Amino acid sequence: MFYRVVTLVGGILFVGVLYGLIWLLCRWFLQRQGVTDQLSDRVTVLTTWTFSGVCLGLVFAVFGAFLLGPWAFYRTVRAHDVGVSDGAAVWWGLAIVLLALALTGAGFAGFLWLVGAL
């Protein structure tokens, strides 16, 4: 029973880590594109939509995260008039989703190994 509670708490913490990673990567993306006006608000909106797309995609099928996350990223970038082409926005979105999910998944697998669940 104790391991279930530890795993549940760890899982909840890693959801926060996933959001944080997406936030950092989106902030880095916008700074790289030269966005300075209302950067914090734009990063929050971009992260929230990208995270929502990833989560919704994970619920339906794991591969859906790799479709809905970048699509949400692309749509939000288009809405904020960031100076990047459509194709680059999609690829950036996919790269952010892949990197954030890979780092979070590896961290969670390490956590599960550490507590003896794997």
MOPAC internal coordinates of N, CA, C and O (Angstrom, degrees):
PM7 1SCF
backbone

  N    0.0000 0     0.00 0     0.00 0    0    0    0
  C    1.4511 1     0.00 0     0.00 0    1    0    0
  C    1.5343 1   110.94 1     0.00 0    2    1    0
  O    1.2310 1   120.67 1   140.85 1    3    2    1
  N    1.3332 1   116.32 1   -39.15 1    3    2    1
  C    1.4532 1   120.72 1  -179.23 1    5    3    2
  C    1.5261 1   111.11 1   -61.14 1    6    5    3
  O    1.2310 1   120.48 1   138.76 1    7    6    5
  N    1.3396 1   116.68 1   -41.24 1    7    6    5
  C    1.4651 1   120.12 1  -179.98 1    9    7    6
  C    1.5260 1   111.80 1   -65.69 1   10    9    7
  O    1.2310 1   120.39 1   147.65 1   11   10    9
  N    1.2941 1   116.85 1   -32.35 1   11   10    9
  C    1.4697 1   119.92 1   176.95 1   13   11   10
  C    1.5265 1   110.68 1   -64.92 1   14   13   11
  O    1.2310 1   120.74 1   136.92 1   15   14   13
  N    1.3196 1   116.19 1   -43.08 1   15   14   13
  C    1.4591 1   120.21 1   179.47 1   17   15   14
  C    1.5305 1   109.92 1   -66.09 1   18   17   15
  O    1.2310 1   120.40 1   135.87 1   19   18   17
  N    1.3217 1   116.84 1   -44.13 1   19   18   17
  C    1.4633 1   121.05 1   179.32 1   21   19   18
  C    1.5253 1   110.18 1   -62.13 1   22   21   19
  O    1.2310 1   120.46 1   137.18 1   23   22   21
  N    1.3177 1   116.72 1   -42.82 1   23   22   21
  C    1.4619 1   120.80 1   179.46 1   25   23   22
  C    1.5283 1   110.95 1   -65.95 1   26   25   23
  O    1.2310 1   119.63 1   139.87 1   27   26   25
  N    1.3257 1   118.30 1   -40.13 1   27   26   25
  C    1.4586 1   121.72 1   178.30 1   29   27   26
  C    1.5287 1   110.68 1   -64.23 1   30   29   27
  O    1.2310 1   120.51 1   133.21 1   31   30   29
  N    1.3257 1   116.63 1   -46.79 1   31   30   29
  C    1.4637 1   120.06 1   178.81 1   33   31   30
  C    1.5339 1   110.19 1   -63.73 1   34   33   31
  O    1.2310 1   120.48 1   137.52 1   35   34   33
  N    1.3232 1   116.68 1   -42.48 1   35   34   33
  C    1.4634 1   120.08 1   177.04 1   37   35   34
  C    1.5168 1   111.79 1   -61.14 1   38   37   35
  O    1.2310 1   120.46 1   138.30 1   39   38   37
  N    1.3189 1   116.73 1   -41.70 1   39   38   37
  C    1.4634 1   120.49 1   178.14 1   41   39   38
  C    1.5123 1   112.11 1   -61.80 1   42   41   39
  O    1.2310 1   120.65 1   138.07 1   43   42   41
  N    1.3125 1   116.36 1   -41.93 1   43   42   41
  C    1.4669 1   120.34 1   178.40 1   45   43   42
  C    1.5272 1   110.37 1   -64.79 1   46   45   43
  O    1.2310 1   120.41 1   138.59 1   47   46   45
  N    1.3192 1   116.82 1   -41.41 1   47   46   45
  C    1.4638 1   120.24 1   177.53 1   49   47   46
  C    1.5236 1   111.43 1   -63.26 1   50   49   47
  O    1.2310 1   120.26 1   141.38 1   51   50   49
  N    1.3249 1   117.11 1   -38.62 1   51   50   49
  C    1.4576 1   119.45 1  -179.53 1   53   51   50
  C    1.5256 1   112.46 1   -72.62 1   54   53   51
  O    1.2310 1   119.35 1   157.17 1   55   54   53
  N    1.3160 1   118.84 1   -22.83 1   55   54   53
  C    1.4674 1   120.25 1   170.93 1   57   55   54
  C    1.5254 1   108.92 1   -65.22 1   58   57   55
  O    1.2310 1   120.82 1   138.44 1   59   58   57
  N    1.3312 1   116.04 1   -41.56 1   59   58   57
  C    1.4650 1   120.02 1   175.09 1   61   59   58
  C    1.5235 1   112.21 1   -63.76 1   62   61   59
  O    1.2310 1   120.59 1   141.90 1   63   62   61
  N    1.3298 1   116.48 1   -38.10 1   63   62   61
  C    1.4643 1   121.19 1   177.02 1   65   63   62
  C    1.5236 1   110.25 1   -63.41 1   66   65   63
  O    1.2310 1   120.33 1   138.19 1   67   66   65
  N    1.3356 1   116.97 1   -41.81 1   67   66   65
  C    1.4647 1   120.63 1   178.46 1   69   67   66
  C    1.5226 1   110.61 1   -60.48 1   70   69   67
  O    1.2310 1   120.64 1   133.97 1   71   70   69
  N    1.3321 1   116.39 1   -46.03 1   71   70   69
  C    1.4627 1   119.66 1   178.31 1   73   71   70
  C    1.5301 1   110.50 1   -61.48 1   74   73   71
  O    1.2310 1   120.57 1   137.08 1   75   74   73
  N    1.3237 1   116.52 1   -42.92 1   75   74   73
  C    1.4536 1   120.65 1   179.54 1   77   75   74
  C    1.5165 1   112.78 1   -62.72 1   78   77   75
  O    1.2310 1   120.30 1   138.66 1   79   78   77
  N    1.3203 1   117.04 1   -41.34 1   79   78   77
  C    1.4641 1   120.35 1   177.62 1   81   79   78
  C    1.5245 1   111.47 1   -64.52 1   82   81   79
  O    1.2310 1   120.53 1   136.22 1   83   82   81
  N    1.3149 1   116.60 1   -43.78 1   83   82   81
  C    1.4645 1   119.69 1   178.13 1   85   83   82
  C    1.5298 1   109.25 1   -62.98 1   86   85   83
  O    1.2310 1   120.13 1   140.74 1   87   86   85
  N    1.3318 1   117.35 1   -39.26 1   87   86   85
  C    1.4611 1   120.86 1   178.76 1   89   87   86
  C    1.5295 1   110.79 1   -61.83 1   90   89   87
  O    1.2310 1   120.54 1   132.04 1   91   90   89
  N    1.3274 1   116.57 1   -47.96 1   91   90   89
  C    1.4657 1   119.94 1   179.68 1   93   91   90
  C    1.5243 1   112.39 1   -61.62 1   94   93   91
  O    1.2310 1   120.55 1   137.67 1   95   94   93
  N    1.3255 1   116.56 1   -42.33 1   95   94   93
  C    1.4605 1   120.28 1  -179.25 1   97   95   94
  C    1.5261 1   111.41 1   -69.28 1   98   97   95
  O    1.2310 1   119.97 1   141.99 1   99   98   97
  N    1.3271 1   117.65 1   -38.01 1   99   98   97
  C    1.4639 1   120.27 1   176.86 1  101   99   98
  C    1.5236 1   110.92 1   -67.16 1  102  101   99
  O    1.2310 1   120.29 1   141.44 1  103  102  101
  N    1.3184 1   117.06 1   -38.56 1  103  102  101
  C    1.4690 1   120.23 1   176.93 1  105  103  102
  C    1.5253 1   110.50 1   -63.41 1  106  105  103
  O    1.2310 1   121.00 1   135.88 1  107  106  105
  N    1.3205 1   115.70 1   -44.12 1  107  106  105
  C    1.4555 1   119.87 1   178.10 1  109  107  106
  C    1.5275 1   110.66 1   -61.51 1  110  109  107
  O    1.2310 1   120.23 1   137.70 1  111  110  109
  N    1.3340 1   117.17 1   -42.30 1  111  110  109
  C    1.4673 1   121.67 1   178.66 1  113  111  110
  C    1.5284 1   110.75 1   -60.16 1  114  113  111
  O    1.2310 1   120.16 1   130.42 1  115  114  113
  N    1.3290 1   117.30 1   -49.58 1  115  114  113
  C    1.4637 1   119.79 1  -177.68 1  117  115  114
  C    1.5274 1   111.43 1   -66.03 1  118  117  115
  O    1.2310 1   119.87 1   141.51 1  119  118  117
  N    1.3199 1   117.86 1   -38.49 1  119  118  117
  C    1.4602 1   119.23 1   177.06 1  121  119  118
  C    1.5229 1   111.05 1   -64.77 1  122  121  119
  O    1.2310 1   120.63 1   141.41 1  123  122  121
  N    1.3076 1   116.40 1   -38.59 1  123  122  121
  C    1.4625 1   120.86 1   178.96 1  125  123  122
  C    1.5298 1   111.03 1   -65.07 1  126  125  123
  O    1.2310 1   120.54 1   149.09 1  127  126  125
  N    1.3304 1   116.57 1   -30.91 1  127  126  125
  C    1.4611 1   120.87 1   179.17 1  129  127  126
  C    1.5254 1   112.21 1   -83.88 1  130  129  127
  O    1.2310 1   120.16 1   179.69 1  131  130  129
  N    1.3160 1   117.30 1    -0.31 1  131  130  129
  C    1.4596 1   120.95 1   176.66 1  133  131  130
  C    1.5134 1   114.96 1    86.12 1  134  133  131
  O    1.2310 1   119.62 1  -163.69 1  135  134  133
  N    1.3093 1   118.34 1    16.31 1  135  134  133
  C    1.4614 1   121.55 1   179.33 1  137  135  134
  C    1.5289 1   108.37 1   -79.91 1  138  137  135
  O    1.2310 1   120.64 1   -57.41 1  139  138  137
  N    1.3190 1   116.37 1   122.59 1  139  138  137
  C    1.4667 1   120.91 1   177.73 1  141  139  138
  C    1.5227 1   111.59 1  -125.62 1  142  141  139
  O    1.2310 1   120.13 1   154.66 1  143  142  141
  N    1.3292 1   117.36 1   -25.34 1  143  142  141
  C    1.4549 1   122.10 1  -178.31 1  145  143  142
  C    1.5298 1   110.08 1   -73.95 1  146  145  143
  O    1.2310 1   120.15 1   -59.30 1  147  146  145
  N    1.3061 1   117.33 1   120.70 1  147  146  145
  C    1.4707 1   123.80 1   179.75 1  149  147  146
  C    1.5244 1   111.50 1    52.19 1  150  149  147
  O    1.2310 1   120.48 1  -134.95 1  151  150  149
  N    1.3098 1   116.69 1    45.05 1  151  150  149
  C    1.4652 1   122.08 1  -175.65 1  153  151  150
  C    1.5235 1   111.68 1   -58.96 1  154  153  151
  O    1.2310 1   120.03 1   134.61 1  155  154  153
  N    1.3066 1   117.56 1   -45.39 1  155  154  153
  C    1.4617 1   120.88 1  -176.25 1  157  155  154
  C    1.5324 1   111.21 1   -62.69 1  158  157  155
  O    1.2310 1   120.39 1   135.69 1  159  158  157
  N    1.3260 1   116.87 1   -44.31 1  159  158  157
  C    1.4652 1   120.28 1   178.83 1  161  159  158
  C    1.5210 1   111.64 1   -65.60 1  162  161  159
  O    1.2310 1   120.40 1   137.38 1  163  162  161
  N    1.3079 1   116.83 1   -42.62 1  163  162  161
  C    1.4645 1   120.81 1   180.00 1  165  163  162
  C    1.5280 1   111.46 1   -64.79 1  166  165  163
  O    1.2310 1   120.60 1   140.00 1  167  166  165
  N    1.3321 1   116.47 1   -40.00 1  167  166  165
  C    1.4637 1   120.23 1   178.51 1  169  167  166
  C    1.5241 1   109.75 1   -63.84 1  170  169  167
  O    1.2310 1   120.31 1   137.55 1  171  170  169
  N    1.3086 1   117.01 1   -42.45 1  171  170  169
  C    1.4609 1   120.43 1  -179.43 1  173  171  170
  C    1.5259 1   111.49 1   -63.51 1  174  173  171
  O    1.2310 1   120.40 1   135.87 1  175  174  173
  N    1.3152 1   116.84 1   -44.13 1  175  174  173
  C    1.4704 1   120.04 1   179.40 1  177  175  174
  C    1.5339 1   110.49 1   -65.46 1  178  177  175
  O    1.2310 1   120.59 1   133.72 1  179  178  177
  N    1.3234 1   116.47 1   -46.28 1  179  178  177
  C    1.4628 1   120.68 1  -179.90 1  181  179  178
  C    1.5307 1   110.78 1   -61.64 1  182  181  179
  O    1.2310 1   120.44 1   137.11 1  183  182  181
  N    1.3146 1   116.77 1   -42.89 1  183  182  181
  C    1.4623 1   120.95 1   179.48 1  185  183  182
  C    1.5149 1   111.39 1   -65.95 1  186  185  183
  O    1.2310 1   120.24 1   136.08 1  187  186  185
  N    1.3055 1   117.15 1   -43.92 1  187  186  185
  C    1.4631 1   120.57 1  -177.74 1  189  187  186
  C    1.5231 1   111.39 1   -61.95 1  190  189  187
  O    1.2310 1   120.36 1   135.02 1  191  190  189
  N    1.3188 1   116.92 1   -44.98 1  191  190  189
  C    1.4609 1   119.74 1   179.86 1  193  191  190
  C    1.5258 1   111.52 1   -68.33 1  194  193  191
  O    1.2310 1   120.29 1   138.73 1  195  194  193
  N    1.3185 1   117.05 1   -41.27 1  195  194  193
  C    1.4656 1   120.19 1   178.96 1  197  195  194
  C    1.5183 1   110.39 1   -64.55 1  198  197  195
  O    1.2310 1   120.23 1   134.85 1  199  198  197
  N    1.3256 1   117.16 1   -45.15 1  199  198  197
  C    1.4616 1   122.17 1   178.57 1  201  199  198
  C    1.5300 1   110.46 1   -61.81 1  202  201  199
  O    1.2310 1   120.23 1   138.22 1  203  202  201
  N    1.3273 1   117.16 1   -41.78 1  203  202  201
  C    1.4649 1   120.81 1   178.10 1  205  203  202
  C    1.5211 1   111.39 1   -62.14 1  206  205  203
  O    1.2310 1   120.54 1   137.85 1  207  206  205
  N    1.3207 1   116.57 1   -42.15 1  207  206  205
  C    1.4598 1   120.21 1   177.63 1  209  207  206
  C    1.5119 1   112.08 1   -63.34 1  210  209  207
  O    1.2310 1   120.56 1   138.29 1  211  210  209
  N    1.3254 1   116.53 1   -41.71 1  211  210  209
  C    1.4648 1   120.84 1   178.36 1  213  211  210
  C    1.5258 1   110.16 1   -63.58 1  214  213  211
  O    1.2310 1   120.52 1   132.28 1  215  214  213
  N    1.3095 1   116.62 1   -47.72 1  215  214  213
  C    1.4773 1   120.18 1  -178.06 1  217  215  214
  C    1.5172 1   111.79 1   -64.09 1  218  217  215
  O    1.2310 1   120.24 1   136.64 1  219  218  217
  N    1.3067 1   117.15 1   -43.36 1  219  218  217
  C    1.4631 1   119.90 1   178.18 1  221  219  218
  C    1.5181 1   110.46 1   -63.76 1  222  221  219
  O    1.2310 1   120.33 1   140.07 1  223  222  221
  N    1.3210 1   116.98 1   -39.93 1  223  222  221
  C    1.4555 1   120.57 1   177.29 1  225  223  222
  C    1.5120 1   112.72 1   -66.23 1  226  225  223
  O    1.2310 1   119.71 1   145.19 1  227  226  225
  N    1.3201 1   118.15 1   -34.81 1  227  226  225
  C    1.4663 1   121.35 1   177.98 1  229  227  226
  C    1.5194 1   111.84 1   -69.46 1  230  229  227
  O    1.2310 1   120.47 1   149.06 1  231  230  229
  N    1.3279 1   116.71 1   -30.94 1  231  230  229
  C    1.4624 1   120.12 1   179.56 1  233  231  230
  C    1.5239 1   110.60 1   -68.30 1  234  233  231
  O    1.2310 1   120.21 1   134.24 1  235  234  233
  N    1.3200 1   117.21 1   -45.76 1  235  234  233
  C    1.4641 1   120.04 1  -176.18 1  237  235  234
  C    1.5250 1   112.34 1   -75.56 1  238  237  235
  O    1.2310 1   120.47 1   132.42 1  239  238  237
  N    1.2759 1   116.71 1   -47.58 1  239  238  237
  C    1.4626 1   121.98 1   177.16 1  241  239  238
  C    1.5190 1   105.66 1  -164.11 1  242  241  239
  O    1.2310 1   120.01 1   -34.43 1  243  242  241
  N    1.2713 1   117.59 1   145.57 1  243  242  241
  C    1.4602 1   120.82 1  -175.88 1  245  243  242
  C    1.5242 1   110.81 1   -55.89 1  246  245  243
  O    1.2310 1   119.99 1   139.87 1  247  246  245
  N    1.3205 1   117.62 1   -40.13 1  247  246  245
  C    1.4595 1   120.54 1  -177.85 1  249  247  246
  C    1.5232 1   112.31 1   -71.14 1  250  249  247
  O    1.2310 1   120.25 1   162.93 1  251  250  249
  N    1.3130 1   117.12 1   -17.07 1  251  250  249
  C    1.4572 1   120.25 1   177.11 1  253  251  250
  C    1.5148 1   112.66 1   -63.77 1  254  253  251
  O    1.2310 1   120.39 1   153.45 1  255  254  253
  N    1.3324 1   116.87 1   -26.55 1  255  254  253
  C    1.4621 1   120.73 1   178.45 1  257  255  254
  C    1.5160 1   110.79 1   -64.26 1  258  257  255
  O    1.2310 1   120.65 1   148.34 1  259  258  257
  N    1.3274 1   116.36 1   -31.66 1  259  258  257
  C    1.4544 1   120.63 1  -178.71 1  261  259  258
  C    1.5249 1   112.20 1   -82.31 1  262  261  259
  O    1.2310 1   120.40 1   174.15 1  263  262  261
  N    1.3166 1   116.83 1    -5.85 1  263  262  261
  C    1.4618 1   121.55 1   173.56 1  265  263  262
  C    1.5199 1   111.34 1  -103.98 1  266  265  263
  O    1.2310 1   120.75 1   129.20 1  267  266  265
  N    1.3361 1   116.18 1   -50.80 1  267  266  265
  C    1.4583 1   119.82 1  -175.58 1  269  267  266
  C    1.5280 1   112.79 1   -74.08 1  270  269  267
  O    1.2310 1   119.61 1   145.07 1  271  270  269
  N    1.3316 1   118.35 1   -34.93 1  271  270  269
  C    1.4632 1   120.90 1   178.54 1  273  271  270
  C    1.5236 1   112.30 1   -62.00 1  274  273  271
  O    1.2310 1   119.70 1   124.86 1  275  274  273
  N    1.3483 1   118.19 1   -55.14 1  275  274  273
  C    1.4683 1   118.81 1   177.91 1  277  275  274
  C    1.5286 1   113.02 1   -63.37 1  278  277  275
  O    1.2310 1   120.25 1   146.03 1  279  278  277
  N    1.3321 1   117.13 1   -33.97 1  279  278  277
  C    1.4613 1   119.55 1   178.59 1  281  279  278
  C    1.5268 1   110.29 1   -64.72 1  282  281  279
  O    1.2310 1   120.30 1   136.66 1  283  282  281
  N    1.3329 1   117.03 1   -43.34 1  283  282  281
  C    1.4626 1   120.48 1   178.16 1  285  283  282
  C    1.5331 1   110.44 1   -64.96 1  286  285  283
  O    1.2310 1   120.60 1   140.89 1  287  286  285
  N    1.3258 1   116.47 1   -39.11 1  287  286  285
  C    1.4667 1   121.07 1   176.37 1  289  287  286
  C    1.5279 1   109.97 1   -60.62 1  290  289  287
  O    1.2310 1   120.52 1   130.63 1  291  290  289
  N    1.3212 1   116.61 1   -49.37 1  291  290  289
  C    1.4670 1   122.27 1  -179.49 1  293  291  290
  C    1.5313 1   111.23 1   -58.53 1  294  293  291
  O    1.2310 1   120.37 1   132.68 1  295  294  293
  N    1.3267 1   116.90 1   -47.32 1  295  294  293
  C    1.4653 1   120.75 1  -177.71 1  297  295  294
  C    1.5298 1   111.48 1   -63.36 1  298  297  295
  O    1.2310 1   120.82 1   141.59 1  299  298  297
  N    1.3272 1   116.04 1   -38.41 1  299  298  297
  C    1.4659 1   119.60 1  -179.87 1  301  299  298
  C    1.5185 1   110.90 1   -72.23 1  302  301  299
  O    1.2310 1   119.98 1   140.89 1  303  302  301
  N    1.3246 1   117.65 1   -39.11 1  303  302  301
  C    1.4715 1   120.72 1   176.55 1  305  303  302
  C    1.5217 1   109.84 1   -61.89 1  306  305  303
  O    1.2310 1   120.23 1   138.27 1  307  306  305
  N    1.3250 1   117.17 1   -41.73 1  307  306  305
  C    1.4748 1   120.73 1   178.35 1  309  307  306
  C    1.5231 1   110.17 1   -63.46 1  310  309  307
  O    1.2310 1   119.73 1   140.57 1  311  310  309
  N    1.3189 1   118.12 1   -39.43 1  311  310  309
  C    1.4646 1   121.37 1  -178.02 1  313  311  310
  C    1.5241 1   112.03 1   -68.37 1  314  313  311
  O    1.2310 1   120.04 1   154.43 1  315  314  313
  N    1.3241 1   117.54 1   -25.57 1  315  314  313
  C    1.4624 1   121.54 1  -178.56 1  317  315  314
  C    1.5252 1   112.94 1   -97.48 1  318  317  315
  O    1.2310 1   120.06 1  -172.99 1  319  318  317
  N    1.3105 1   117.50 1     7.01 1  319  318  317
  C    1.4684 1   122.62 1   176.78 1  321  319  318
  C    1.5285 1   112.96 1    52.64 1  322  321  319
  O    1.2310 1   120.99 1  -133.62 1  323  322  321
  N    1.3256 1   115.72 1    46.38 1  323  322  321
  C    1.4648 1   120.21 1   175.36 1  325  323  322
  C    1.5223 1   107.39 1   -78.60 1  326  325  323
  O    1.2310 1   120.60 1   -42.87 1  327  326  325
  N    1.3205 1   116.47 1   137.13 1  327  326  325
  C    1.4599 1   121.67 1  -175.00 1  329  327  326
  C    1.5181 1   113.48 1   -75.74 1  330  329  327
  O    1.2310 1   120.27 1  -109.72 1  331  330  329
  N    1.3078 1   117.09 1    70.28 1  331  330  329
  C    1.4585 1   122.46 1   178.26 1  333  331  330
  C    1.5289 1   107.09 1  -142.20 1  334  333  331
  O    1.2310 1   120.59 1   -33.75 1  335  334  333
  N    1.3169 1   116.47 1   146.25 1  335  334  333
  C    1.4706 1   119.80 1  -178.06 1  337  335  334
  C    1.5248 1   110.43 1   -70.01 1  338  337  335
  O    1.2310 1   121.20 1   -15.82 1  339  338  337
  N    1.3257 1   115.31 1   164.18 1  339  338  337
  C    1.4661 1   120.42 1  -179.29 1  341  339  338
  C    1.5270 1   111.48 1   -60.45 1  342  341  339
  O    1.2310 1   120.93 1   133.37 1  343  342  341
  N    1.3187 1   115.82 1   -46.63 1  343  342  341
  C    1.4642 1   119.64 1  -179.39 1  345  343  342
  C    1.5198 1   112.24 1   -63.11 1  346  345  343
  O    1.2310 1   120.66 1   138.37 1  347  346  345
  N    1.3291 1   116.34 1   -41.63 1  347  346  345
  C    1.4634 1   119.83 1   179.10 1  349  347  346
  C    1.5241 1   111.00 1   -65.49 1  350  349  347
  O    1.2310 1   120.07 1   142.92 1  351  350  349
  N    1.3305 1   117.47 1   -37.08 1  351  350  349
  C    1.4641 1   120.69 1   178.61 1  353  351  350
  C    1.5275 1   110.88 1   -63.47 1  354  353  351
  O    1.2310 1   120.41 1   138.88 1  355  354  353
  N    1.3289 1   116.82 1   -41.12 1  355  354  353
  C    1.4672 1   120.35 1   178.26 1  357  355  354
  C    1.5217 1   110.56 1   -65.32 1  358  357  355
  O    1.2310 1   120.33 1   134.95 1  359  358  357
  N    1.3254 1   116.97 1   -45.05 1  359  358  357
  C    1.4679 1   120.11 1  -179.99 1  361  359  358
  C    1.5146 1   112.12 1   -66.67 1  362  361  359
  O    1.2310 1   120.10 1   141.03 1  363  362  361
  N    1.3267 1   117.42 1   -38.97 1  363  362  361
  C    1.4625 1   119.98 1   175.33 1  365  363  362
  C    1.5198 1   110.23 1   -62.03 1  366  365  363
  O    1.2310 1   120.44 1   136.15 1  367  366  365
  N    1.3231 1   116.76 1   -43.85 1  367  366  365
  C    1.4694 1   120.70 1   178.66 1  369  367  366
  C    1.5174 1   111.68 1   -60.22 1  370  369  367
  O    1.2310 1   120.65 1   136.34 1  371  370  369
  N    1.3304 1   116.36 1   -43.66 1  371  370  369
  C    1.4619 1   119.98 1   178.93 1  373  371  370
  C    1.5218 1   110.82 1   -64.85 1  374  373  371
  O    1.2310 1   120.26 1   138.48 1  375  374  373
  N    1.3306 1   117.11 1   -41.52 1  375  374  373
  C    1.4646 1   120.30 1   179.39 1  377  375  374
  C    1.5229 1   111.48 1   -63.62 1  378  377  375
  O    1.2310 1   120.23 1   138.15 1  379  378  377
  N    1.3144 1   117.17 1   -41.85 1  379  378  377
  C    1.4667 1   121.03 1   178.92 1  381  379  378
  C    1.5141 1   110.78 1   -64.04 1  382  381  379
  O    1.2310 1   120.47 1   134.99 1  383  382  381
  N    1.3345 1   116.71 1   -45.01 1  383  382  381
  C    1.4654 1   120.53 1   179.31 1  385  383  382
  C    1.5243 1   110.70 1   -64.26 1  386  385  383
  O    1.2310 1   119.95 1   133.49 1  387  386  385
  N    1.3206 1   117.69 1   -46.51 1  387  386  385
  C    1.4690 1   120.61 1   179.92 1  389  387  386
  C    1.5249 1   112.03 1   -60.53 1  390  389  387
  O    1.2310 1   120.32 1   132.48 1  391  390  389
  N    1.3215 1   116.99 1   -47.52 1  391  390  389
  C    1.4536 1   120.19 1  -178.02 1  393  391  390
  C    1.5255 1   111.67 1   -65.37 1  394  393  391
  O    1.2310 1   120.31 1   135.14 1  395  394  393
  N    1.3181 1   117.02 1   -44.86 1  395  394  393
  C    1.4667 1   120.29 1  -179.75 1  397  395  394
  C    1.5261 1   111.39 1   -64.12 1  398  397  395
  O    1.2310 1   120.01 1   136.39 1  399  398  397
  N    1.3364 1   117.58 1   -43.61 1  399  398  397
  C    1.4687 1   119.96 1   179.18 1  401  399  398
  C    1.5229 1   111.90 1   -68.66 1  402  401  399
  O    1.2310 1   120.00 1   142.30 1  403  402  401
  N    1.3213 1   117.60 1   -37.70 1  403  402  401
  C    1.4671 1   120.41 1   179.82 1  405  403  402
  C    1.5322 1   110.59 1   -65.80 1  406  405  403
  O    1.2310 1   120.13 1   133.77 1  407  406  405
  N    1.3299 1   117.36 1   -46.23 1  407  406  405
  C    1.4586 1   120.36 1   179.70 1  409  407  406
  C    1.5226 1   111.71 1   -65.26 1  410  409  407
  O    1.2310 1   120.37 1   137.62 1  411  410  409
  N    1.3224 1   116.90 1   -42.38 1  411  410  409
  C    1.4596 1   120.30 1   179.57 1  413  411  410
  C    1.5218 1   110.99 1   -67.85 1  414  413  411
  O    1.2310 1   120.26 1   136.67 1  415  414  413
  N    1.3261 1   117.10 1   -43.33 1  415  414  413
  C    1.4661 1   120.57 1   178.59 1  417  415  414
  C    1.5154 1   112.55 1   -62.89 1  418  417  415
  O    1.2310 1   120.38 1   138.28 1  419  418  417
  N    1.3253 1   116.88 1   -41.72 1  419  418  417
  C    1.4652 1   120.39 1   178.02 1  421  419  418
  C    1.5212 1   110.53 1   -66.01 1  422  421  419
  O    1.2310 1   120.56 1   139.17 1  423  422  421
  N    1.3061 1   116.53 1   -40.83 1  423  422  421
  C    1.4653 1   119.90 1   177.67 1  425  423  422
  C    1.5185 1   112.22 1   -64.36 1  426  425  423
  O    1.2310 1   120.55 1   138.38 1  427  426  425
  N    1.3323 1   116.56 1   -41.62 1  427  426  425
  C    1.4596 1   119.88 1   179.97 1  429  427  426
  C    1.5260 1   110.83 1   -69.42 1  430  429  427
  O    1.2310 1   119.97 1   141.98 1  431  430  429
  N    1.3217 1   117.66 1   -38.02 1  431  430  429
  C    1.4678 1   120.38 1   176.32 1  433  431  430
  C    1.5272 1   109.99 1   -63.43 1  434  433  431
  O    1.2310 1   120.32 1   139.29 1  435  434  433
  N    1.3270 1   116.99 1   -40.71 1  435  434  433
  C    1.4572 1   120.30 1   175.80 1  437  435  434
  C    1.5209 1   111.99 1   -63.36 1  438  437  435
  O    1.2310 1   120.90 1   140.41 1  439  438  437
  N    1.3233 1   115.89 1   -39.59 1  439  438  437
  C    1.4571 1   120.73 1   176.57 1  441  439  438
  C    1.5205 1   111.35 1   -62.64 1  442  441  439
  O    1.2310 1   120.44 1   134.22 1  443  442  441
  N    1.3235 1   116.76 1   -45.78 1  443  442  441
  C    1.4700 1   120.24 1   178.72 1  445  443  442
  C    1.5214 1   111.23 1   -63.38 1  446  445  443
  O    1.2310 1   120.19 1   141.80 1  447  446  445
  N    1.3210 1   117.24 1   -38.20 1  447  446  445
  C    1.4701 1   120.81 1   177.07 1  449  447  446
  C    1.5186 1   110.22 1   -65.00 1  450  449  447
  O    1.2310 1   121.06 1   139.25 1  451  450  449
  N    1.3410 1   115.58 1   -40.75 1  451  450  449
  C    1.4554 1   120.77 1  -178.01 1  453  451  450
  C    1.5326 1   111.77 1   -63.33 1  454  453  451
  O    1.2310 1   120.34 1   141.24 1  455  454  453
  N    1.3326 1   116.96 1   -38.76 1  455  454  453
  C    1.4719 1   119.35 1  -179.50 1  457  455  454
  C    1.5204 1   111.81 1   -87.40 1  458  457  455
  O    1.2310 1   120.30 1   179.30 1  459  458  457
  N    1.3241 1   117.03 1    -0.70 1  459  458  457
  C    1.4621 1   120.55 1   176.32 1  461  459  458
  C    1.5100 1   115.99 1    85.56 1  462  461  459
  O    1.2310 1   120.38 1  -164.19 1  463  462  461
  N    1.3244 1   116.87 1    15.81 1  463  462  461
  C    1.4582 1   119.96 1  -179.87 1  465  463  462
  C    1.5233 1   112.51 1   -84.31 1  466  465  463
  O    1.2310 1   119.87 1   163.83 1  467  466  465
  N    1.3117 1   117.86 1   -16.17 1  467  466  465
  C    1.4817 1   120.95 1   177.43 1  469  467  466
  C    1.4991 1   110.28 1  -106.03 1  470  469  467
  O    1.2310 1   120.10 1   180.00 1  471  470  469

